[in-house]
Amino acid sequence: MTILLDRPAAPVKTRDTFIDVLRIAGMALVVLQHWTIPVLAYDGARLTTGNALSMPGVWVITWISQVMPLVFFAGGAANAISFRRAHGTAPAWLAVRLRRLAWPVLPLAAVWIPVPQVLAALGVPEQPLEVGSRLTGQLLWFLAVYLIAVTATPLMLRLHDRYGWLAPLALAGGAVGTDLVRFAAGLDAIGYLNILFVWLAVHQLGFLYADRRLRRPGLLAVTGFGAAALLVAFGPYPGSMIGLPGAEVSNMAPPTLAMLAVGLGQVGLATLLRPWITRLRTDRLLAWAGPRMMTVYLWHMPALFAVTGVVVVALGADTPTPGSMGWLLGWPVWFGALCLVLWPLLRGFARFEEPPALPYGKATWGTSLTAAALVGGGLLGLTCYGFAPGIAPVVSTLAIAGGLLVTTPRARL
């Protein structure tokens, strides 16, 4: 690892186009994948959901299409740059980041808590409605985990400044130990520790990049992808970096050492391509997409379920077999319909990307960590239970709103 890193350099002083492109491209690939891979069929009672990437040999695509490692890497770089520019206290910085992260979720909840009830009253079949409500909430897992990375940023930056590359190396060691215990002892639950070890390790690489200390990206790419290939070939890991129906082990939930290895490979490959990426004329694209990125992420699955409800459930048109001529010819129509549904949602809800201009209360570690706990708990609740009818989504949304209220001024009695 030491040959990959140089001495510390001055942090990046201006906005980094490379990091912005990674964040936008990462979210675009997430949407493209979610819109492309579902295999949907409705028999009049149940909506079944399959995955086009479960076909033999297609799993290798996921080593590039599963872009969450790059999203966490770009987030780490962005958080390091933002924190060092803030010149304020860590609790105040955290409060600002919490608002930007949590505020766009509230309109999603405001729509999706009553919508299943209304649609059920209008006669929409219960099972397809339950699938859509549940999966819309599951998408929020990323925000819940990313909130952990944001909250840990002040501490992890201190460790980074003191220990440099040893910090991600220690986190990688934690991932190794976790998987050893998980697979040797059959303790699957312990694998969820890798939510911290794997994603924080990749996030920590973003700190190294922000300080211009990440060197030899080609070697990092070869090492990461090579290690992943060995782990898949000789270990208990499946080849796919996304969860597939019927698979005994998922590299994603919880993340595994193989996912970390692929993440290292992706970071190395992306950094190797940085000179070419930064020469692209992306200014107008970034200016348009940047303020809408969270809205696209939160609302692209509701758009998918709206089109699915009309085409698959109401009209009975199941999606063609992946790779067939019908699938290839129908994909542009399917994609166009999804874009048409997403567009008004984007225009209506993008305004919530920017939190309201309310003054902040006096930020302390107590208030900021309380806010983070409430928001994180609410996001976790929505991830686990979705927006299906019941009390769980209401309580989870109230927790998120409560976390945001903690950051506002408190009246003096």
C-alpha positions in Angstrom: 0.0 0.0 0.0 2.8 2.5 0.8 3.8 2.6 -2.9 0.4 4.0 -3.7 0.8 7.1 -1.6 3.0 10.2 -1.4 3.6 12.7 1.3 0.7 14.9 2.2 0.0 17.9 -0.1 -2.2 20.9 0.2 -5.9 20.1 0.0 -7.8 20.9 -3.2 -8.8 24.5 -3.1 -11.3 24.7 -6.0 -14.2 22.5 -6.9 -13.0 19.3 -8.4 -14.6 18.5 -11.7 -13.5 14.8 -11.5 -15.3 14.3 -8.2 -18.4 16.0 -9.5 -18.4 13.9 -12.6 -18.1 10.7 -10.5 -21.0 11.7 -8.4 -23.3 12.5 -11.3 -22.2 9.6 -13.4 -22.6 7.2 -10.4 -26.2 8.3 -9.8 -27.0 8.1 -13.5 -25.7 4.5 -13.6 -27.8 3.7 -10.6 -30.9 4.9 -12.3 -30.0 3.3 -15.6 -29.5 -0.1 -13.8 -32.6 0.1 -11.8 -34.7 1.0 -14.9 -33.0 -1.7 -17.1 -32.6 -4.9 -15.1 -36.1 -5.6 -13.7 -37.8 -8.6 -15.2 -41.5 -8.0 -14.3 -44.6 -10.3 -14.7 -48.1 -10.1 -13.4 -50.4 -13.1 -13.2 -53.5 -11.3 -12.0 -52.7 -11.6 -8.4 -48.9 -11.3 -7.8 -46.3 -9.1 -9.4 -43.0 -11.1 -9.7 -39.7 -9.2 -9.9 -36.6 -10.8 -11.5 -33.2 -9.5 -12.5 -31.8 -9.4 -16.0 -28.3 -9.7 -14.6 -29.0 -13.2 -13.2 -28.4 -14.7 -16.7 -25.2 -16.8 -16.8 -22.0 -14.8 -17.3 -23.7 -11.4 -17.1 -22.6 -10.9 -13.5 -19.2 -9.5 -14.7 -21.0 -6.3 -15.8 -21.7 -5.6 -12.1 -18.0 -5.1 -11.4 -18.4 -1.8 -13.3 -22.2 -1.1 -13.0 -22.2 -1.4 -9.2 -21.0 2.1 -8.6 -21.7 2.5 -4.9 -17.9 2.2 -4.1 -17.2 5.2 -6.4 -20.1 7.2 -4.9 -18.7 6.7 -1.4 -15.2 7.5 -2.7 -16.4 10.7 -4.3 -18.4 11.5 -1.2 -15.3 11.1 1.0 -13.4 13.6 -1.2 -16.3 16.0 -1.2 -16.7 15.8 2.6 -13.0 16.4 3.2 -12.9 19.4 0.9 -16.2 20.8 2.4 -15.1 20.3 6.0 -11.7 22.0 5.5 -13.3 25.0 3.7 -15.9 25.5 6.4 -13.5 27.0 9.0 -16.1 26.4 11.6 -16.8 23.9 14.3 -17.4 20.3 13.4 -20.9 20.2 15.0 -22.0 23.2 12.9 -20.6 21.6 9.7 -22.4 18.3 10.5 -25.7 20.2 11.1 -25.5 21.8 7.7 -24.8 18.4 6.0 -27.6 16.8 7.8 -30.1 19.3 6.5 -29.0 18.9 2.9 -29.2 15.1 3.2 -32.5 14.7 5.0 -34.6 17.6 3.8 -35.4 16.1 0.3 -36.7 12.9 1.9 -39.6 14.7 3.6 -41.6 15.4 0.4 -41.0 11.8 -0.7 -42.5 10.6 2.6 -45.3 13.2 2.4 -46.4 11.7 -0.9 -45.7 8.0 -0.3 -47.3 7.7 3.1 -50.9 8.5 1.9 -50.5 7.3 -1.7 -50.7 3.5 -1.0 -53.8 4.1 1.1 -55.5 6.1 -1.6 -54.5 3.6 -4.4 -55.7 0.7 -2.3 -59.1 2.5 -1.8 -59.3 2.9 -5.6 -59.0 -0.8 -6.1 -55.3 -1.2 -6.9 -54.2 -4.8 -6.1 -52.6 -5.1 -2.7 -49.5 -7.2 -3.5 -48.1 -5.0 -6.4 -48.8 -1.9 -4.3 -47.0 -3.5 -1.3 -44.0 -4.3 -3.6 -43.8 -0.7 -4.8 -44.2 0.8 -1.4 -41.5 -1.4 0.2 -38.9 -1.0 -2.5 -39.2 2.7 -2.6 -38.2 2.8 1.0 -35.4 0.2 0.6 -33.7 2.6 -1.7 -32.9 4.9 1.3 -30.3 2.4 2.6 -27.7 4.5 0.9 -28.6 7.7 2.7 -28.7 5.9 6.0 -25.1 4.5 5.5 -23.8 7.7 3.9 -25.1 9.6 7.0 -22.8 7.4 9.1 -19.9 8.4 6.9 -20.8 12.1 7.1 -21.1 11.9 10.9 -17.8 10.1 11.2 -16.0 12.6 8.9 -14.5 14.9 11.5 -13.1 11.9 13.5 -11.9 10.1 10.4 -10.2 13.2 9.0 -8.2 13.4 12.3 -7.2 9.8 11.9 -6.4 10.5 8.3 -4.2 13.5 9.1 -2.3 11.5 11.8 -2.1 8.0 10.2 -2.6 8.6 6.5 -2.9 5.3 4.6 -3.0 3.3 7.8 -6.6 4.3 8.4 -8.1 2.7 5.3 -5.7 -0.3 5.8 -7.1 -0.8 9.3 -10.6 -0.6 8.1 -9.8 -3.2 5.4 -8.4 -5.4 8.1 -11.7 -5.1 9.9 -13.5 -6.3 6.7 -11.1 -9.3 6.5 -11.7 -10.2 10.1 -15.5 -9.8 9.8 -15.7 -12.1 6.8 -13.4 -14.7 8.3 -15.7 -14.9 11.4 -18.9 -14.7 9.3 -18.1 -17.6 6.9 -16.0 -19.8 9.3 -18.5 -19.7 12.1 -21.6 -19.3 10.0 -22.5 -16.0 11.8 -24.2 -14.2 9.0 -25.4 -11.3 11.3 -21.8 -10.3 12.1 -21.3 -9.5 8.4 -23.3 -6.3 8.9 -20.2 -4.8 10.6 -18.8 -4.5 7.1 -21.3 -1.7 6.5 -18.8 0.3 8.5 -15.6 -1.3 7.5 -16.2 -1.5 3.7 -17.9 1.8 3.0 -15.8 3.8 5.4 -12.6 2.3 3.9 -13.7 3.5 0.4 -14.8 6.8 1.9 -11.3 7.2 3.5 -9.7 6.8 0.1 -11.6 10.0 -0.9 -9.6 11.8 1.8 -6.4 10.6 0.3 -7.5 11.8 -3.1 -8.5 15.2 -1.7 -5.0 15.6 -0.4 -3.5 14.5 -3.6 -1.9 11.5 -1.9 -3.4 8.7 -4.0 -0.8 7.5 -6.4 -0.2 4.7 -8.8 -3.9 4.3 -9.8 -3.1 1.6 -12.3 -1.5 -0.6 -9.7 -4.5 0.0 -7.4 -6.9 -1.0 -10.1 -5.0 -4.2 -10.9 -4.6 -5.0 -7.2 -8.3 -4.4 -6.5 -9.8 -6.3 -9.4 -7.1 -9.1 -9.1 -7.9 -9.6 -5.5 -11.7 -9.7 -6.3 -11.1 -12.3 -8.9 -9.2 -14.5 -6.5 -11.8 -14.1 -3.8 -14.6 -15.1 -6.2 -12.6 -18.0 -7.6 -11.4 -19.5 -4.4 -13.6 -18.0 -1.7 -17.3 -18.1 -0.7 -18.2 -15.0 -2.7 -20.5 -14.9 -5.7 -19.3 -13.2 -8.9 -22.1 -10.6 -8.9 -21.7 -7.4 -7.0 -25.4 -6.9 -6.6 -27.9 -9.2 -4.9 -29.5 -11.8 -7.2 -32.7 -13.8 -6.6 -32.0 -17.1 -5.0 -28.3 -16.5 -4.3 -27.1 -17.8 -0.9 -24.6 -15.0 -0.4 -24.9 -11.4 -1.5 -21.8 -9.2 -1.9 -23.9 -6.1 -1.3 -26.2 -6.8 1.7 -24.1 -6.9 3.8 -21.0 -5.7 1.8 -18.2 -8.2 1.7 -14.4 -8.2 1.3 -15.0 -8.9 -2.4 -17.0 -5.7 -2.7 -14.2 -3.8 -1.1 -11.7 -5.3 -3.5 -13.9 -4.3 -6.5 -14.2 -0.8 -4.9 -10.5 -0.5 -4.8 -10.3 -1.5 -8.4 -13.0 1.0 -9.4 -11.2 3.8 -7.6 -7.9 3.0 -9.2 -9.5 2.7 -12.7 -11.4 6.0 -12.3 -8.4 7.8 -11.0 -6.3 6.5 -13.9 -8.9 7.9 -16.3 -9.0 11.3 -14.4 -6.9 13.3 -17.0 -9.3 12.2 -19.8 -12.4 12.8 -17.6 -11.4 16.3 -16.7 -10.9 17.2 -20.4 -14.5 16.5 -21.1 -16.8 19.5 -21.6 -19.1 18.8 -18.7 -19.7 22.3 -17.2 -23.3 22.6 -18.5 -24.2 19.1 -17.6 -22.8 19.4 -14.1 -24.5 22.8 -13.6 -27.9 21.2 -14.6 -27.5 17.9 -12.9 -25.9 18.9 -9.6 -28.9 20.6 -8.1 -31.2 17.8 -9.2 -29.1 14.7 -8.3 -30.9 13.8 -5.0 -34.3 14.3 -6.6 -33.5 11.9 -9.4 -32.2 9.3 -6.9 -35.3 9.6 -4.6 -37.9 9.7 -7.4 -36.7 7.4 -10.1 -38.1 4.3 -8.4 -41.6 5.8 -8.0 -41.4 6.6 -11.7 -40.6 2.9 -12.3 -43.5 1.7 -10.3 -45.9 4.1 -12.0 -45.0 2.8 -15.4 -45.0 -0.8 -14.1 -48.5 -0.2 -12.6 -49.9 0.9 -16.0 -48.0 -1.3 -18.4 -47.5 -4.6 -16.5 -50.3 -4.6 -13.9 -53.1 -2.8 -15.7 -52.3 -3.7 -19.3 -50.9 -7.2 -18.6 -47.8 -6.6 -20.7 -44.9 -8.5 -19.0 -41.4 -7.4 -19.7 -39.8 -9.5 -22.5 -37.0 -12.0 -21.9 -33.8 -10.0 -21.3 -31.6 -10.0 -24.4 -34.4 -11.1 -26.7 -35.3 -9.1 -29.8 -38.5 -7.9 -28.1 -36.5 -6.7 -25.1 -34.0 -4.9 -27.3 -36.6 -3.2 -29.4 -38.9 -2.4 -26.5 -36.2 -0.9 -24.2 -36.1 2.6 -25.8 -39.9 2.8 -25.5 -39.7 1.6 -21.8 -36.9 4.0 -21.1 -38.7 6.9 -22.8 -41.9 6.3 -20.8 -39.9 6.3 -17.5 -38.3 9.6 -18.5 -41.7 11.1 -19.3 -42.9 10.2 -15.8 -39.8 11.3 -14.0 -39.6 14.7 -15.7 -42.6 16.3 -14.0 -41.5 14.8 -10.7 -38.1 16.3 -11.2 -39.6 19.7 -12.0 -41.9 19.6 -9.0 -39.5 18.3 -6.3 -36.1 19.5 -7.3 -36.8 22.7 -5.3 -36.5 20.6 -2.1 -32.8 19.9 -2.8 -32.0 23.2 -1.0 -33.1 23.3 2.7 -35.1 26.3 3.8 -33.1 29.3 4.8 -33.7 29.0 8.5 -31.1 30.1 11.0 -29.3 27.3 12.9 -29.3 26.9 16.6 -26.1 26.8 18.6 -24.5 23.6 17.3 -22.9 21.3 19.8 -21.8 17.7 19.6 -24.9 16.9 21.7 -27.3 18.6 19.3 -25.6 17.5 16.1 -25.3 13.8 17.2 -28.9 13.8 18.5 -30.0 15.1 15.1 -27.9 12.5 13.3 -29.3 9.7 15.4 -32.9 10.8 14.8 -32.4 11.2 11.0 -30.4 8.0 10.8 -33.0 6.1 12.8 -35.8 7.4 10.5 -33.9 6.5 7.4 -33.2 3.0 8.7 -36.9 2.6 9.5 -37.9 3.5 6.0 -35.3 1.2 4.6 -36.6 -1.7 6.6 -40.3 -1.1 6.4 -40.7 1.0 3.3 -43.9 3.1 2.8 -46.4 0.2 3.2 -49.6 1.1 5.1 -49.0 1.2 8.8 -47.4 3.2 11.6 -43.8 2.5 10.8 -43.3 5.0 7.9 -45.1 7.7 9.9 -42.8 7.2 13.0 -39.7 7.1 10.8 -40.7 10.3 9.0 -41.4 12.0 12.3 -37.9 11.0 13.5 -36.3 12.6 10.4 -38.3 15.8 10.9 -37.4 15.8 14.6 -33.7 15.5 13.7 -34.0 18.5 11.4 -35.8 20.5 14.1 -32.9 19.9 16.5 -30.7 22.0 14.2 -33.1 25.0 14.4 -32.9 27.9 17.0 -34.4 27.1 20.3 -36.7 29.7 22.0 -35.5 31.3 25.2 -38.0 31.0 28.0 
